[in-house]
């Protein structure tokens, strides 16, 4: 799995001109699932996201977690994180997981984050979504479960 984690002051996702997920302080997470990912990747990703210390403490050091600041997660499925544009000009998505399996692991990741005591909002898997956010800092972290084991 690959994730782009952005610390935000607020974020929302819209489908057909209506808000389907919205948070204030927390993380907007764009999550890509590869065809090689398993439940272990979902558990790893949820643990990493939940435990990231990228909020400022009283000394302006990145030491606080979502739980420390009462933050939430807006989790958005994004298969294009597995786009490979090394050849030609049109990306290939052959490494992205098939829809049904990607949706299952995406939902499992959301469930595992929630089990850490963090409120999770989601987009609509497979839908055309508009994501609105205010990146705080900006702070953006990339996580790849295959580089973490």
Secondary structure, 3 states (H helix, E strand, C coil): CEEEEEEEEEEEEEECCEEEEEECCEEEEEEECECCCCHHHHHHHHHHHHHCCCEECCCCCEEECHHHHCCEEEEEECHHHHCECCCCCCCECCCECCHHHHHHHHHHHHHHHHHCCCCEEECCCCCCCEEEEEEEEEEEEEEEHHHCC
